[in-house]
């Protein structure tokens, strides 16, 4: 069980690298210049290695009842992302780009949950597990609303932006509360990571709305949202393990 969890955790980190590289490629078409080749190389290498680790985690999880279904879902989602990426090439249509963006973050979060589920539980009360679930919902809504901002429709853009900001702040606040509550427990390292991710998300959001934000800030904003949902997913998975 631990091996499957470690493989899933490493795959989650690499998937986050893929998400960040994808954001850089998508947002920096006119800014990266020659660095675009490097960004595409990082994207391709991280995605290939993550696929191998997901395959290994899936293989190890087949004999573990608590991990079989989520590991199978991660494997199927990885295959779907690979097929769409191969079929649409380096300039995918908007629908495929949106699927790749949301699917990549969902895959990273699922892998983080598997890693947390494979870890030893820390005796969290049911209320904390419920809070983690609510925070995950808000974090997912933040990402969906943020992704929808690039779709046509200026009339709904202000509404989407407000929903994106509110859901992100709610996820960060609940994540910070969960992290603060776990500092003195046996999961102090995970609590610290949750607190850091909860702080990064609103900070990156504030910086991203400044006039002419730099590419690194835009990519950092996308990466911070992905980090937060992965931290919440890992915490939720570890709490479930202790139920």
C-alpha atoms as an extended CHARMM CRD file, in Angstrom:
* protein
*
       243  EXT
         1         1  UNK       CA              0.0000000000        0.0000000000        0.0000000000  PROA      1               0.0000000000
         2         2  UNK       CA              2.8180000000        2.3980000000        0.8680000000  PROA      2               0.0000000000
         3         3  UNK       CA              4.5690000000        1.7480000000       -2.4590000000  PROA      3               0.0000000000
         4         4  UNK       CA              1.3950000000        2.5330000000       -4.4240000000  PROA      4               0.0000000000
         5         5  UNK       CA              0.9830000000        5.7060000000       -2.3830000000  PROA      5               0.0000000000
         6         6  UNK       CA              4.5630000000        6.8510000000       -2.9320000000  PROA      6               0.0000000000
         7         7  UNK       CA              4.3050000000        6.2360000000       -6.6660000000  PROA      7               0.0000000000
         8         8  UNK       CA              1.0260000000        8.1760000000       -6.7670000000  PROA      8               0.0000000000
         9         9  UNK       CA              2.5940000000       11.0250000000       -4.7780000000  PROA      9               0.0000000000
        10        10  UNK       CA              5.5400000000       11.3040000000       -7.1600000000  PROA      10              0.0000000000
        11        11  UNK       CA              3.1540000000       11.1370000000      -10.1200000000  PROA      11              0.0000000000
        12        12  UNK       CA              1.0840000000       13.9540000000       -8.5590000000  PROA      12              0.0000000000
        13        13  UNK       CA              4.1840000000       16.1660000000       -8.3160000000  PROA      13              0.0000000000
        14        14  UNK       CA              5.0840000000       15.4840000000      -11.9390000000  PROA      14              0.0000000000
        15        15  UNK       CA              1.4930000000       16.1200000000      -13.0100000000  PROA      15              0.0000000000
        16        16  UNK       CA              1.6750000000       19.5060000000      -11.3010000000  PROA      16              0.0000000000
        17        17  UNK       CA              4.8400000000       20.1830000000      -13.3180000000  PROA      17              0.0000000000
        18        18  UNK       CA              2.8600000000       19.3010000000      -16.4400000000  PROA      18              0.0000000000
        19        19  UNK       CA              0.0540000000       21.6680000000      -15.3720000000  PROA      19              0.0000000000
        20        20  UNK       CA              2.5350000000       24.5040000000      -14.7800000000  PROA      20              0.0000000000
        21        21  UNK       CA              4.3180000000       23.8650000000      -18.0870000000  PROA      21              0.0000000000
        22        22  UNK       CA              0.9630000000       23.7850000000      -19.9010000000  PROA      22              0.0000000000
        23        23  UNK       CA              0.0080000000       27.1060000000      -18.3380000000  PROA      23              0.0000000000
        24        24  UNK       CA              3.3220000000       28.6190000000      -19.4040000000  PROA      24              0.0000000000
        25        25  UNK       CA              2.8690000000       27.3440000000      -22.9680000000  PROA      25              0.0000000000
        26        26  UNK       CA             -0.7440000000       28.5360000000      -23.1160000000  PROA      26              0.0000000000
        27        27  UNK       CA             -0.1610000000       31.9670000000      -21.5770000000  PROA      27              0.0000000000
        28        28  UNK       CA              3.3250000000       32.6790000000      -22.9190000000  PROA      28              0.0000000000
        29        29  UNK       CA              2.9120000000       32.0890000000      -26.6350000000  PROA      29              0.0000000000
        30        30  UNK       CA              4.1820000000       35.6020000000      -27.3410000000  PROA      30              0.0000000000
        31        31  UNK       CA              6.6470000000       35.9070000000      -24.4590000000  PROA      31              0.0000000000
        32        32  UNK       CA              8.6020000000       32.6660000000      -24.1940000000  PROA      32              0.0000000000
        33        33  UNK       CA             10.3370000000       32.9150000000      -27.5470000000  PROA      33              0.0000000000
        34        34  UNK       CA             13.1030000000       30.3240000000      -27.7290000000  PROA      34              0.0000000000
        35        35  UNK       CA             12.2290000000       29.1320000000      -24.2260000000  PROA      35              0.0000000000
        36        36  UNK       CA              9.0560000000       27.6260000000      -25.6840000000  PROA      36              0.0000000000
        37        37  UNK       CA             11.1290000000       24.6100000000      -26.7970000000  PROA      37              0.0000000000
        38        38  UNK       CA             12.2930000000       24.1220000000      -23.2080000000  PROA      38              0.0000000000
        39        39  UNK       CA              8.7530000000       24.4570000000      -21.8480000000  PROA      39              0.0000000000
        40        40  UNK       CA              7.4600000000       21.8780000000      -24.3260000000  PROA      40              0.0000000000
        41        41  UNK       CA             10.3540000000       19.5470000000      -23.4890000000  PROA      41              0.0000000000
        42        42  UNK       CA              9.6410000000       19.8090000000      -19.7450000000  PROA      42              0.0000000000
        43        43  UNK       CA              5.9500000000       19.2040000000      -20.4170000000  PROA      43              0.0000000000
        44        44  UNK       CA              6.6280000000       16.1260000000      -22.5320000000  PROA      44              0.0000000000
        45        45  UNK       CA              9.2470000000       14.6130000000      -20.1890000000  PROA      45              0.0000000000
        46        46  UNK       CA              7.1820000000       15.1720000000      -17.0310000000  PROA      46              0.0000000000
        47        47  UNK       CA              4.0390000000       13.7880000000      -18.6690000000  PROA      47              0.0000000000
        48        48  UNK       CA              5.8560000000       10.6500000000      -19.8780000000  PROA      48              0.0000000000
        49        49  UNK       CA              7.4280000000        9.9520000000      -16.4900000000  PROA      49              0.0000000000
        50        50  UNK       CA              4.1580000000       10.6410000000      -14.6870000000  PROA      50              0.0000000000
        51        51  UNK       CA              2.4110000000        8.1340000000      -16.9700000000  PROA      51              0.0000000000
        52        52  UNK       CA              4.9360000000        5.4430000000      -16.0150000000  PROA      52              0.0000000000
        53        53  UNK       CA              4.4970000000        6.1720000000      -12.3060000000  PROA      53              0.0000000000
        54        54  UNK       CA              0.6990000000        6.1250000000      -12.6280000000  PROA      54              0.0000000000
        55        55  UNK       CA              0.9530000000        2.7610000000      -14.3610000000  PROA      55              0.0000000000
        56        56  UNK       CA              3.1480000000        1.4690000000      -11.5260000000  PROA      56              0.0000000000
        57        57  UNK       CA              0.7830000000        2.8160000000       -8.8580000000  PROA      57              0.0000000000
        58        58  UNK       CA             -2.1990000000        1.2770000000      -10.6640000000  PROA      58              0.0000000000
        59        59  UNK       CA             -0.4520000000       -2.0920000000      -10.8750000000  PROA      59              0.0000000000
        60        60  UNK       CA              0.4100000000       -2.0590000000       -7.1590000000  PROA      60              0.0000000000
        61        61  UNK       CA             -3.0940000000       -0.9000000000       -6.1930000000  PROA      61              0.0000000000
        62        62  UNK       CA             -4.9300000000       -3.6690000000       -8.0350000000  PROA      62              0.0000000000
        63        63  UNK       CA             -4.6290000000       -5.9380000000       -4.9880000000  PROA      63              0.0000000000
        64        64  UNK       CA             -5.5750000000       -3.2420000000       -2.4530000000  PROA      64              0.0000000000
        65        65  UNK       CA             -9.3140000000       -2.8040000000       -1.9590000000  PROA      65              0.0000000000
        66        66  UNK       CA             -9.1440000000        0.7760000000       -0.6830000000  PROA      66              0.0000000000
        67        67  UNK       CA             -6.9650000000        1.9730000000       -3.5790000000  PROA      67              0.0000000000
        68        68  UNK       CA             -8.1560000000       -0.1010000000       -6.5250000000  PROA      68              0.0000000000
        69        69  UNK       CA            -10.9780000000        2.1810000000       -7.6690000000  PROA      69              0.0000000000
        70        70  UNK       CA             -9.2170000000        5.5600000000       -7.3310000000  PROA      70              0.0000000000
        71        71  UNK       CA             -6.0420000000        4.1550000000       -8.9110000000  PROA      71              0.0000000000
        72        72  UNK       CA             -8.1170000000        2.7550000000      -11.7980000000  PROA      72              0.0000000000
        73        73  UNK       CA             -9.8250000000        6.1290000000      -12.2350000000  PROA      73              0.0000000000
        74        74  UNK       CA             -6.4320000000        7.8720000000      -12.3000000000  PROA      74              0.0000000000
        75        75  UNK       CA             -5.1410000000        5.3980000000      -14.8790000000  PROA      75              0.0000000000
        76        76  UNK       CA             -8.2020000000        5.8780000000      -17.1270000000  PROA      76              0.0000000000
        77        77  UNK       CA             -7.9940000000        9.6780000000      -16.8190000000  PROA      77              0.0000000000
        78        78  UNK       CA             -4.2930000000        9.5780000000      -17.6730000000  PROA      78              0.0000000000
        79        79  UNK       CA             -5.0820000000        7.5260000000      -20.7920000000  PROA      79              0.0000000000
        80        80  UNK       CA             -7.8320000000        9.9770000000      -21.8090000000  PROA      80              0.0000000000
        81        81  UNK       CA             -5.5030000000       12.9540000000      -21.3950000000  PROA      81              0.0000000000
        82        82  UNK       CA             -2.8020000000       11.1720000000      -23.3920000000  PROA      82              0.0000000000
        83        83  UNK       CA             -5.1790000000       10.3570000000      -26.2420000000  PROA      83              0.0000000000
        84        84  UNK       CA             -6.5850000000       13.9030000000      -26.4050000000  PROA      84              0.0000000000
        85        85  UNK       CA             -3.0820000000       15.3870000000      -26.2460000000  PROA      85              0.0000000000
        86        86  UNK       CA             -1.8290000000       13.1120000000      -29.0160000000  PROA      86              0.0000000000
        87        87  UNK       CA             -4.8980000000       13.7030000000      -31.2170000000  PROA      87              0.0000000000
        88        88  UNK       CA             -4.9750000000       17.5110000000      -30.9140000000  PROA      88              0.0000000000
        89        89  UNK       CA             -1.2400000000       18.2560000000      -31.1060000000  PROA      89              0.0000000000
        90        90  UNK       CA              0.5500000000       21.3680000000      -29.8570000000  PROA      90              0.0000000000
        91        91  UNK       CA             -2.2820000000       23.7520000000      -30.7730000000  PROA      91              0.0000000000
        92        92  UNK       CA             -5.4490000000       22.0800000000      -29.4650000000  PROA      92              0.0000000000
        93        93  UNK       CA             -8.8920000000       23.6090000000      -30.0520000000  PROA      93              0.0000000000
        94        94  UNK       CA            -10.4700000000       25.4050000000      -27.0570000000  PROA      94              0.0000000000
        95        95  UNK       CA            -12.5330000000       22.3990000000      -25.9420000000  PROA      95              0.0000000000
        96        96  UNK       CA             -9.5090000000       20.0930000000      -25.9400000000  PROA      96              0.0000000000
        97        97  UNK       CA             -7.3640000000       22.7090000000      -24.1880000000  PROA      97              0.0000000000
        98        98  UNK       CA            -10.0260000000       23.0910000000      -21.4950000000  PROA      98              0.0000000000
        99        99  UNK       CA            -10.2320000000       19.3160000000      -21.0450000000  PROA      99              0.0000000000
       100       100  UNK       CA             -6.4510000000       19.0770000000      -20.7710000000  PROA      100             0.0000000000
       101       101  UNK       CA             -6.3530000000       21.8930000000      -18.2080000000  PROA      101             0.0000000000
       102       102  UNK       CA             -9.1570000000       20.6370000000      -15.9770000000  PROA      102             0.0000000000
       103       103  UNK       CA             -8.2770000000       16.9820000000      -16.5050000000  PROA      103             0.0000000000
       104       104  UNK       CA             -4.6400000000       17.5330000000      -15.5660000000  PROA      104             0.0000000000
       105       105  UNK       CA             -5.5660000000       19.2600000000      -12.3020000000  PROA      105             0.0000000000
       106       106  UNK       CA             -8.1720000000       16.5860000000      -11.5330000000  PROA      106             0.0000000000
       107       107  UNK       CA             -5.5590000000       13.8910000000      -12.1490000000  PROA      107             0.0000000000
       108       108  UNK       CA             -3.0350000000       15.5910000000       -9.8420000000  PROA      108             0.0000000000
       109       109  UNK       CA             -5.6710000000       15.9200000000       -7.1020000000  PROA      109             0.0000000000
       110       110  UNK       CA             -6.7360000000       12.2960000000       -7.4680000000  PROA      110             0.0000000000
       111       111  UNK       CA             -3.1370000000       11.1070000000       -7.2470000000  PROA      111             0.0000000000
       112       112  UNK       CA             -2.6050000000       13.2860000000       -4.1600000000  PROA      112             0.0000000000
       113       113  UNK       CA             -5.7160000000       11.7450000000       -2.5960000000  PROA      113             0.0000000000
       114       114  UNK       CA             -4.3720000000        8.2480000000       -3.2910000000  PROA      114             0.0000000000
       115       115  UNK       CA             -1.0550000000        9.2000000000       -1.6780000000  PROA      115             0.0000000000
       116       116  UNK       CA             -2.9090000000       10.5030000000        1.3820000000  PROA      116             0.0000000000
       117       117  UNK       CA             -5.1640000000        7.4370000000        1.5020000000  PROA      117             0.0000000000
       118       118  UNK       CA             -2.1340000000        5.1750000000        1.4920000000  PROA      118             0.0000000000
       119       119  UNK       CA             -0.5670000000        7.0880000000        4.3920000000  PROA      119             0.0000000000
       120       120  UNK       CA             -1.2910000000        6.3240000000        7.9950000000  PROA      120             0.0000000000
       121       121  UNK       CA             -4.2890000000        8.2170000000        9.3490000000  PROA      121             0.0000000000
       122       122  UNK       CA             -3.8110000000       10.7390000000       12.1280000000  PROA      122             0.0000000000
       123       123  UNK       CA             -7.1000000000       10.3390000000       13.9860000000  PROA      123             0.0000000000
       124       124  UNK       CA             -8.8960000000       13.4080000000       12.6910000000  PROA      124             0.0000000000
       125       125  UNK       CA            -12.4790000000       13.8870000000       13.9070000000  PROA      125             0.0000000000
       126       126  UNK       CA            -15.3530000000       13.4510000000       11.4170000000  PROA      126             0.0000000000
       127       127  UNK       CA            -15.9210000000       17.2420000000       11.4340000000  PROA      127             0.0000000000
       128       128  UNK       CA            -12.4500000000       17.7980000000        9.9730000000  PROA      128             0.0000000000
       129       129  UNK       CA            -13.0850000000       15.2660000000        7.2330000000  PROA      129             0.0000000000
       130       130  UNK       CA            -16.3420000000       17.0400000000        6.3850000000  PROA      130             0.0000000000
       131       131  UNK       CA            -14.5430000000       20.4020000000        6.2890000000  PROA      131             0.0000000000
       132       132  UNK       CA            -11.8770000000       18.9490000000        3.9940000000  PROA      132             0.0000000000
       133       133  UNK       CA            -14.6110000000       17.7120000000        1.6760000000  PROA      133             0.0000000000
       134       134  UNK       CA            -16.2490000000       21.1650000000        1.5760000000  PROA      134             0.0000000000
       135       135  UNK       CA            -12.8740000000       22.8150000000        0.9370000000  PROA      135             0.0000000000
       136       136  UNK       CA            -12.2690000000       20.4230000000       -1.9560000000  PROA      136             0.0000000000
       137       137  UNK       CA            -15.6040000000       21.4140000000       -3.4950000000  PROA      137             0.0000000000
       138       138  UNK       CA            -14.7540000000       25.1280000000       -3.2350000000  PROA      138             0.0000000000
       139       139  UNK       CA            -11.2510000000       24.5410000000       -4.6580000000  PROA      139             0.0000000000
       140       140  UNK       CA            -12.7240000000       22.6270000000       -7.5930000000  PROA      140             0.0000000000
       141       141  UNK       CA            -15.2600000000       25.3950000000       -8.2300000000  PROA      141             0.0000000000
       142       142  UNK       CA            -12.4880000000       27.9890000000       -8.1740000000  PROA      142             0.0000000000
       143       143  UNK       CA            -10.5900000000       26.1200000000      -10.8770000000  PROA      143             0.0000000000
       144       144  UNK       CA            -13.6810000000       25.5570000000      -13.0200000000  PROA      144             0.0000000000
       145       145  UNK       CA            -14.7410000000       29.2180000000      -12.7820000000  PROA      145             0.0000000000
       146       146  UNK       CA            -11.1880000000       30.3320000000      -13.5480000000  PROA      146             0.0000000000
       147       147  UNK       CA            -10.9950000000       28.0880000000      -16.5920000000  PROA      147             0.0000000000
       148       148  UNK       CA            -14.3810000000       29.3290000000      -17.8190000000  PROA      148             0.0000000000
       149       149  UNK       CA            -13.0710000000       32.9150000000      -17.8630000000  PROA      149             0.0000000000
       150       150  UNK       CA            -11.2370000000       32.2030000000      -21.1260000000  PROA      150             0.0000000000
       151       151  UNK       CA            -14.4480000000       31.1760000000      -22.8870000000  PROA      151             0.0000000000
       152       152  UNK       CA            -16.3560000000       33.6750000000      -25.0620000000  PROA      152             0.0000000000
       153       153  UNK       CA            -18.9950000000       35.7500000000      -23.3130000000  PROA      153             0.0000000000
       154       154  UNK       CA            -17.9920000000       39.1170000000      -21.8900000000  PROA      154             0.0000000000
       155       155  UNK       CA            -21.3950000000       39.5490000000      -20.2450000000  PROA      155             0.0000000000
       156       156  UNK       CA            -20.8200000000       36.7470000000      -17.7180000000  PROA      156             0.0000000000
       157       157  UNK       CA            -17.1060000000       37.3910000000      -17.1870000000  PROA      157             0.0000000000
       158       158  UNK       CA            -17.5870000000       39.6420000000      -14.0970000000  PROA      158             0.0000000000
       159       159  UNK       CA            -19.8720000000       37.0330000000      -12.5070000000  PROA      159             0.0000000000
       160       160  UNK       CA            -17.3970000000       34.2540000000      -13.2210000000  PROA      160             0.0000000000
       161       161  UNK       CA            -14.5260000000       36.3420000000      -11.8460000000  PROA      161             0.0000000000
       162       162  UNK       CA            -16.4280000000       37.0370000000       -8.6300000000  PROA      162             0.0000000000
       163       163  UNK       CA            -17.3920000000       33.3680000000       -8.2540000000  PROA      163             0.0000000000
       164       164  UNK       CA            -13.7780000000       32.3930000000       -8.9280000000  PROA      164             0.0000000000
       165       165  UNK       CA            -12.4920000000       34.7550000000       -6.2440000000  PROA      165             0.0000000000
       166       166  UNK       CA            -15.1040000000       33.8400000000       -3.6160000000  PROA      166             0.0000000000
       167       167  UNK       CA            -14.7060000000       30.0880000000       -4.0600000000  PROA      167             0.0000000000
       168       168  UNK       CA            -10.9130000000       30.4220000000       -3.9790000000  PROA      168             0.0000000000
       169       169  UNK       CA            -10.9730000000       32.4620000000       -0.7780000000  PROA      169             0.0000000000
       170       170  UNK       CA            -13.3900000000       29.9950000000        0.8110000000  PROA      170             0.0000000000
       171       171  UNK       CA            -11.1540000000       27.0360000000       -0.1070000000  PROA      171             0.0000000000
       172       172  UNK       CA             -8.0680000000       28.8490000000        1.1950000000  PROA      172             0.0000000000
       173       173  UNK       CA             -9.7700000000       29.8540000000        4.4590000000  PROA      173             0.0000000000
       174       174  UNK       CA            -11.0410000000       26.3590000000        5.1930000000  PROA      174             0.0000000000
       175       175  UNK       CA             -7.6990000000       24.8690000000        4.1870000000  PROA      175             0.0000000000
       176       176  UNK       CA             -5.9080000000       27.2500000000        6.5520000000  PROA      176             0.0000000000
       177       177  UNK       CA             -8.2810000000       26.3170000000        9.3710000000  PROA      177             0.0000000000
       178       178  UNK       CA             -7.6780000000       22.6190000000        8.7360000000  PROA      178             0.0000000000
       179       179  UNK       CA             -3.9240000000       23.1580000000        8.6290000000  PROA      179             0.0000000000
       180       180  UNK       CA             -3.9260000000       25.1850000000       11.8510000000  PROA      180             0.0000000000
       181       181  UNK       CA             -5.9800000000       22.5110000000       13.5760000000  PROA      181             0.0000000000
       182       182  UNK       CA             -3.5170000000       19.7720000000       12.6070000000  PROA      182             0.0000000000
       183       183  UNK       CA             -0.2830000000       21.5450000000       13.5660000000  PROA      183             0.0000000000
       184       184  UNK       CA             -0.0600000000       19.7710000000       16.9240000000  PROA      184             0.0000000000
       185       185  UNK       CA             -1.0600000000       16.3820000000       15.5520000000  PROA      185             0.0000000000
       186       186  UNK       CA              1.0270000000       13.6490000000       14.0010000000  PROA      186             0.0000000000
       187       187  UNK       CA              0.6330000000       15.3120000000       10.6080000000  PROA      187             0.0000000000
       188       188  UNK       CA              2.5060000000       18.5410000000       11.3520000000  PROA      188             0.0000000000
       189       189  UNK       CA              4.3970000000       18.4400000000        8.0480000000  PROA      189             0.0000000000
       190       190  UNK       CA              1.1920000000       18.0340000000        6.0590000000  PROA      190             0.0000000000
       191       191  UNK       CA             -0.4170000000       20.7880000000        8.1380000000  PROA      191             0.0000000000
       192       192  UNK       CA              2.4220000000       23.1930000000        7.3360000000  PROA      192             0.0000000000
       193       193  UNK       CA              2.1460000000       22.3770000000        3.6330000000  PROA      193             0.0000000000
       194       194  UNK       CA             -1.6120000000       22.9840000000        3.7610000000  PROA      194             0.0000000000
       195       195  UNK       CA             -1.0720000000       26.3590000000        5.4420000000  PROA      195             0.0000000000
       196       196  UNK       CA              1.5080000000       27.3840000000        2.8260000000  PROA      196             0.0000000000
       197       197  UNK       CA             -0.7830000000       26.4110000000       -0.0640000000  PROA      197             0.0000000000
       198       198  UNK       CA             -3.7390000000       28.2090000000        1.5610000000  PROA      198             0.0000000000
       199       199  UNK       CA             -1.6480000000       31.3880000000        1.7910000000  PROA      199             0.0000000000
       200       200  UNK       CA             -0.2200000000       31.1470000000       -1.7230000000  PROA      200             0.0000000000
       201       201  UNK       CA             -3.5740000000       30.9060000000       -3.4880000000  PROA      201             0.0000000000
       202       202  UNK       CA             -5.0700000000       34.2980000000       -2.4900000000  PROA      202             0.0000000000
       203       203  UNK       CA             -1.6600000000       35.9590000000       -2.7760000000  PROA      203             0.0000000000
       204       204  UNK       CA             -1.2180000000       34.7020000000       -6.3300000000  PROA      204             0.0000000000
       205       205  UNK       CA             -4.7840000000       35.7620000000       -7.1130000000  PROA      205             0.0000000000
       206       206  UNK       CA             -4.1250000000       39.3100000000       -5.9010000000  PROA      206             0.0000000000
       207       207  UNK       CA             -0.8890000000       39.5820000000       -7.8750000000  PROA      207             0.0000000000
       208       208  UNK       CA             -2.5410000000       38.2360000000      -11.0290000000  PROA      208             0.0000000000
       209       209  UNK       CA             -4.9990000000       41.1450000000      -11.2380000000  PROA      209             0.0000000000
       210       210  UNK       CA             -2.3150000000       43.8240000000      -11.0460000000  PROA      210             0.0000000000
       211       211  UNK       CA             -1.7600000000       45.8420000000      -14.2590000000  PROA      211             0.0000000000
       212       212  UNK       CA              0.1980000000       43.8980000000      -16.8820000000  PROA      212             0.0000000000
       213       213  UNK       CA              0.9890000000       40.8580000000      -14.7090000000  PROA      213             0.0000000000
       214       214  UNK       CA              4.1800000000       39.0610000000      -15.6440000000  PROA      214             0.0000000000
       215       215  UNK       CA              3.9870000000       35.5840000000      -17.1160000000  PROA      215             0.0000000000
       216       216  UNK       CA              5.5510000000       34.0790000000      -14.0010000000  PROA      216             0.0000000000
       217       217  UNK       CA              2.7290000000       35.5400000000      -11.8800000000  PROA      217             0.0000000000
       218       218  UNK       CA              0.0490000000       34.2000000000      -14.2160000000  PROA      218             0.0000000000
       219       219  UNK       CA              1.6060000000       30.7310000000      -14.2200000000  PROA      219             0.0000000000
       220       220  UNK       CA              2.1140000000       30.9810000000      -10.4630000000  PROA      220             0.0000000000
       221       221  UNK       CA             -1.5700000000       31.7580000000       -9.9980000000  PROA      221             0.0000000000
       222       222  UNK       CA             -2.5800000000       28.6190000000      -11.9100000000  PROA      222             0.0000000000
       223       223  UNK       CA              0.0270000000       26.5270000000      -10.0760000000  PROA      223             0.0000000000
       224       224  UNK       CA             -1.0930000000       27.8340000000       -6.6590000000  PROA      224             0.0000000000
       225       225  UNK       CA             -4.6900000000       26.7950000000       -7.3130000000  PROA      225             0.0000000000
       226       226  UNK       CA             -3.5380000000       23.3360000000       -8.3980000000  PROA      226             0.0000000000
       227       227  UNK       CA             -1.2800000000       23.0470000000       -5.3320000000  PROA      227             0.0000000000
       228       228  UNK       CA             -4.1270000000       23.9490000000       -2.9800000000  PROA      228             0.0000000000
       229       229  UNK       CA             -6.5360000000       21.3730000000       -4.3640000000  PROA      229             0.0000000000
       230       230  UNK       CA             -3.7920000000       18.7300000000       -4.2230000000  PROA      230             0.0000000000
       231       231  UNK       CA             -2.9570000000       19.6340000000       -0.6080000000  PROA      231             0.0000000000
       232       232  UNK       CA             -6.6400000000       19.4310000000        0.3030000000  PROA      232             0.0000000000
       233       233  UNK       CA             -7.0420000000       16.1440000000       -1.5560000000  PROA      233             0.0000000000
       234       234  UNK       CA             -4.0380000000       14.6460000000        0.2470000000  PROA      234             0.0000000000
       235       235  UNK       CA             -5.3840000000       15.8040000000        3.6130000000  PROA      235             0.0000000000
       236       236  UNK       CA             -8.8330000000       14.4190000000        2.8250000000  PROA      236             0.0000000000
       237       237  UNK       CA             -7.3480000000       11.1020000000        1.7700000000  PROA      237             0.0000000000
       238       238  UNK       CA             -5.2930000000       10.7690000000        4.9450000000  PROA      238             0.0000000000
       239       239  UNK       CA             -8.2990000000       11.6720000000        7.0680000000  PROA      239             0.0000000000
       240       240  UNK       CA            -10.3720000000        9.0250000000        5.3070000000  PROA      240             0.0000000000
       241       241  UNK       CA             -7.6570000000        6.5090000000        6.1120000000  PROA      241             0.0000000000
       242       242  UNK       CA             -8.1400000000        7.1510000000        9.7960000000  PROA      242             0.0000000000
       243       243  UNK       CA            -11.9210000000        6.7830000000        9.7060000000  PROA      243             0.0000000000
